[in-house]
């Protein structure tokens, strides 16, 4: 039985997890991909990031590299705790997923039913120094569009890539991110994943973006759609359709490209 059969993933999440471990569709394997997922509200991004971390550990173990570490990070601790602690335990109860905190690992998820596969360290980017010390085979970032382009004078992409370590023979070493198309980091994430303006020529082969909207997430109810009616038009369009065309992210959310940009 394939791991996906136990993980309850939709087609976009399956594709996301596959690319994250170096498998691509219609192309050769990419060992060090940078993968974006989502681009709209309600697309199952947090669920997909947790899945990517666990799938990475399972895949590494099957490839002969048990006991590895993945890192899941958010912008701050309350978001990390509220969005991922209980959800990890529920989503991966079949692996005995348990959130713990230790001097050696800090906050992390271990798997009582499969301790040999390794752990997922839980980090928040409000403490970038603690994040940099978390060596891993996968780094998963929840809501990178909430991050500025530079942190402590350094490009944020360099900070996010820093913990990745590749062992000889390891089939992948991955940075993956789940995002909405708004926030302070809207511009630099758009230039990385959507327009490719900021991608170095030698890195173009390793950049992937999987669009996912609420229509792909069967857990979304009509109430969620109804609540979007209270947002401004540009933010509602971004959250519903995954539009990256807002001129300034949410800095001026009432502006639209059609009405306010000169041609």
C-alpha positions as CSV (number, residue, x, y, z in Angstrom):
1,X,0.0,0.0,0.0
2,X,1.3,3.4,-1.0
3,X,1.8,5.9,1.9
4,X,-0.7,8.3,0.1
5,X,-3.5,5.8,0.8
6,X,-3.1,6.4,4.5
7,X,-2.5,10.1,4.3
8,X,-5.9,11.2,2.8
9,X,-4.4,13.7,0.3
10,X,-6.1,15.3,-2.6
11,X,-4.5,15.2,-6.1
12,X,-2.7,18.6,-5.6
13,X,-1.3,17.6,-2.2
14,X,-0.1,14.3,-3.7
15,X,1.7,16.1,-6.5
16,X,3.2,18.6,-3.9
17,X,4.5,15.7,-1.7
18,X,5.9,13.9,-4.7
19,X,7.9,16.9,-6.0
20,X,9.1,17.6,-2.5
21,X,10.9,14.2,-2.4
22,X,12.5,14.8,-5.8
23,X,9.9,13.2,-8.1
24,X,8.6,15.3,-11.0
25,X,6.0,14.7,-13.6
26,X,7.4,14.3,-17.1
27,X,10.9,15.2,-16.1
28,X,13.9,13.8,-14.4
29,X,14.2,13.9,-10.6
30,X,15.2,17.2,-9.0
31,X,17.3,16.5,-5.9
32,X,17.0,20.0,-4.3
33,X,13.6,21.5,-5.2
34,X,12.1,24.7,-4.0
35,X,8.4,24.1,-4.0
36,X,5.5,26.5,-3.5
37,X,1.9,25.3,-2.8
38,X,-1.4,27.1,-2.6
39,X,-1.8,30.6,-3.7
40,X,-5.3,30.9,-2.4
41,X,-7.2,30.6,0.9
42,X,-8.6,27.3,2.0
43,X,-6.5,25.2,-0.3
44,X,-5.3,22.8,2.4
45,X,-1.8,24.3,2.7
46,X,-1.1,23.5,6.3
47,X,-2.4,20.0,5.9
48,X,-0.2,19.6,2.8
49,X,2.9,20.9,4.7
50,X,2.4,18.4,7.5
51,X,2.0,15.7,4.9
52,X,5.2,16.7,3.1
53,X,7.2,16.5,6.3
54,X,5.9,13.0,7.2
55,X,6.2,11.8,3.6
56,X,9.8,13.0,3.5
57,X,10.7,11.0,6.6
58,X,8.9,7.9,5.3
59,X,10.6,8.2,1.9
60,X,14.0,8.8,3.4
61,X,13.6,5.7,5.6
62,X,12.5,3.6,2.6
63,X,15.7,4.8,0.7
64,X,17.9,3.6,3.6
65,X,18.1,6.9,5.6
66,X,16.1,6.3,8.7
67,X,16.0,8.7,11.7
68,X,16.1,11.9,9.7
69,X,14.7,15.4,10.7
70,X,12.3,17.6,8.9
71,X,11.4,21.2,10.1
72,X,8.0,22.9,10.0
73,X,8.2,26.6,10.7
74,X,5.7,29.5,11.0
75,X,6.1,33.2,11.5
76,X,5.5,33.1,15.2
77,X,4.8,30.6,18.1
78,X,1.0,31.2,18.5
79,X,0.5,30.3,14.9
80,X,2.7,27.3,15.2
81,X,0.9,26.0,18.3
82,X,-2.6,26.8,17.2
83,X,-2.3,25.6,13.6
84,X,-0.1,22.5,13.9
85,X,0.2,21.0,17.4
86,X,-3.2,19.3,17.7
87,X,-3.5,18.8,13.9
88,X,-0.3,16.8,13.7
89,X,-1.5,14.4,16.4
90,X,-4.9,14.0,14.7
91,X,-3.7,13.7,11.2
92,X,-1.0,11.2,12.0
93,X,-2.6,9.2,14.8
94,X,-1.9,6.1,12.7
95,X,1.8,6.8,13.2
96,X,1.4,7.6,16.9
97,X,2.3,11.3,16.3
98,X,2.9,13.1,19.6
99,X,4.1,16.6,20.2
100,X,6.9,16.9,22.7
101,X,9.5,19.4,23.9
102,X,13.0,18.4,24.9
103,X,16.3,20.1,25.6
104,X,17.8,18.2,22.7
105,X,15.2,18.8,20.0
106,X,13.0,21.7,21.3
107,X,9.4,21.5,20.2
108,X,9.0,18.5,17.9
109,X,6.7,15.7,16.7
110,X,7.8,12.1,17.2
111,X,6.1,9.0,16.1
112,X,5.5,6.4,18.7
113,X,4.3,3.8,16.2
114,X,7.3,4.4,13.9
115,X,10.2,5.9,16.0
116,X,12.7,4.9,13.4
117,X,11.5,7.3,10.8
118,X,12.8,10.4,12.7
119,X,11.1,13.6,13.9
120,X,9.6,16.9,12.7
121,X,11.1,19.9,14.6
122,X,8.6,22.7,15.1
123,X,10.1,26.2,14.8
124,X,8.9,29.8,14.6
125,X,10.8,32.4,12.6
126,X,10.4,35.1,15.3
127,X,13.5,33.3,16.6
128,X,15.6,33.0,13.4
129,X,18.8,31.9,15.3
130,X,16.9,28.9,16.7
131,X,15.6,28.1,13.2
132,X,19.1,28.2,11.6
133,X,20.4,25.6,14.0
134,X,17.8,23.0,12.9
135,X,19.6,20.8,10.4
136,X,17.2,18.8,8.3
137,X,16.4,17.1,5.0
138,X,13.3,19.2,4.5
139,X,12.2,22.7,5.6
140,X,8.5,23.5,5.3
141,X,7.4,27.1,5.8
142,X,3.8,28.0,6.5
143,X,2.8,31.4,5.2
144,X,6.1,32.8,3.8
145,X,4.2,35.8,2.4
146,X,4.0,37.0,6.0
147,X,7.8,37.3,6.0
148,X,9.7,40.4,4.8
149,X,12.2,40.1,2.0
150,X,15.1,40.5,4.4
151,X,15.6,39.4,8.0
152,X,18.5,40.9,10.0
153,X,19.9,42.3,6.7
154,X,20.0,38.9,4.9
155,X,17.7,37.7,2.1
156,X,14.9,35.6,3.7
157,X,15.3,32.8,1.1
158,X,18.9,32.3,2.2
159,X,17.7,32.0,5.8
160,X,15.0,29.5,4.9
161,X,17.5,27.3,2.9
162,X,20.3,27.4,5.5
163,X,19.1,24.4,7.7
164,X,19.0,22.0,4.7
165,X,21.7,19.3,4.8
166,X,22.2,16.7,2.1
167,X,23.8,13.4,3.0
168,X,25.7,11.5,0.4
169,X,23.1,9.4,-1.5
170,X,20.1,11.1,0.0
171,X,17.6,11.5,-2.8
172,X,16.3,14.9,-1.9
173,X,16.9,18.1,0.1
174,X,13.9,20.3,-0.1
175,X,12.5,23.7,0.8
176,X,8.7,23.8,0.5
177,X,6.2,26.5,1.3
178,X,2.5,26.9,1.6
179,X,1.1,30.5,1.0
180,X,-1.6,32.9,0.3
181,X,-1.0,35.6,-2.4
182,X,-1.0,38.5,0.1
183,X,1.0,39.8,3.0
184,X,4.2,41.8,3.5
185,X,6.1,39.2,1.5
186,X,3.7,39.1,-1.4
187,X,6.2,40.7,-3.8
188,X,9.3,38.5,-3.3
189,X,7.3,35.3,-3.2
190,X,5.6,36.3,-6.5
191,X,9.0,37.1,-8.1
192,X,10.2,33.6,-7.0
193,X,7.3,31.4,-7.9
194,X,5.0,33.2,-10.3
195,X,7.1,35.5,-12.5
196,X,10.5,33.9,-11.9
197,X,12.2,37.4,-11.9
198,X,14.3,36.7,-8.8
199,X,15.4,33.1,-9.8
200,X,19.0,32.6,-10.7
201,X,19.4,31.1,-14.2
202,X,21.0,27.9,-12.8
203,X,18.1,27.4,-10.4
204,X,15.2,27.6,-12.8
205,X,14.9,23.8,-13.0
206,X,14.4,23.5,-9.2
207,X,11.5,26.0,-8.8
208,X,8.0,24.5,-8.8
209,X,4.6,26.0,-7.9
210,X,1.4,23.9,-7.4
211,X,-1.7,26.1,-7.3
212,X,-4.5,25.0,-5.0
213,X,-7.7,26.7,-4.1
214,X,-10.6,26.0,-1.8
215,X,-12.3,24.1,-4.6
216,X,-9.6,21.5,-4.1
217,X,-10.3,21.1,-0.4
218,X,-13.4,19.1,0.3
219,X,-13.3,20.1,4.0
220,X,-14.2,23.7,3.2
221,X,-17.9,24.6,3.8
222,X,-20.1,27.2,2.3
223,X,-19.7,29.3,5.5
224,X,-16.1,29.9,4.6
225,X,-17.1,31.3,1.2
226,X,-19.8,33.4,2.8
227,X,-17.3,35.0,5.1
228,X,-15.1,36.1,2.2
229,X,-17.9,38.6,1.3
230,X,-16.7,40.8,4.1
231,X,-13.2,41.3,2.6
232,X,-12.3,43.9,0.1
233,X,-12.6,42.9,-3.6
234,X,-8.8,42.5,-4.2
235,X,-8.2,40.5,-1.0
236,X,-11.3,38.3,-1.7
237,X,-10.1,37.6,-5.2
238,X,-6.6,36.7,-3.9
239,X,-8.0,34.3,-1.3
240,X,-10.7,32.8,-3.6
241,X,-8.9,32.6,-7.0
242,X,-5.3,32.7,-6.1
243,X,-4.7,36.0,-7.9
244,X,-1.2,37.5,-7.4
245,X,-2.2,40.7,-9.3
246,X,-2.8,43.0,-6.3
247,X,-0.3,45.8,-6.9
248,X,1.1,45.8,-3.4
249,X,0.0,42.6,-1.6
250,X,-2.3,43.9,1.1
251,X,-0.5,47.2,1.7
252,X,-3.2,48.9,-0.3
253,X,-5.9,46.2,-0.5
254,X,-8.6,48.4,-2.1
255,X,-6.5,48.9,-5.2
256,X,-6.9,46.8,-8.3
257,X,-4.7,46.3,-11.3
258,X,-7.6,47.1,-13.7
259,X,-8.7,50.3,-12.1
260,X,-5.6,51.8,-10.6
261,X,-2.5,50.9,-12.7
262,X,-1.5,53.1,-15.6
263,X,-0.8,51.2,-18.9
